[in-house]
Amino acid sequence: MSDWIEIGHIEDIPRLGSRVVKTKEGDIAIFRTGQDKIHALLDKCPHKGGPLSQGIVHGDQVTCPLHDWKIQLASGEALAPDEGCTRSYRVRVKEGTIFLMV
């Protein structure tokens, strides 16, 4: 069964930054873009499992800190020439509060 869980306020995450939420499914990285869009990905790069939450957010992407793979925040897809995907999660923001579907 999936549920929306409250994980905090948008201001808790710096622009171009991230936070990690620990769940029974594993660590989920919550990202905030420079345009205040919120995205959630499993905190594992599809390449070697690097912590995406420690990567650099730019535009609508995050660069893995281990091997420079670029991952689309909305889908979890690696950008060419790399191939692979990490799981993405649904998020919503209501009155500044972030909710995550797990």
Beta strands, then each sheet from edge to edge (+ up, - down):
strand 1: 4-9
strand 2: 17-23
strand 3: 26-32
strand 4: 38-42
strand 5: 56-58
strand 6: 61-63
strand 7: 70-72
strand 8: 88-89
strand 9: 91-94
strand 10: 97-101
sheet 1: 1+ 10- 9+
sheet 2: 2+ 3- 4+ 8-
sheet 3: 5+ 6- 7+
end
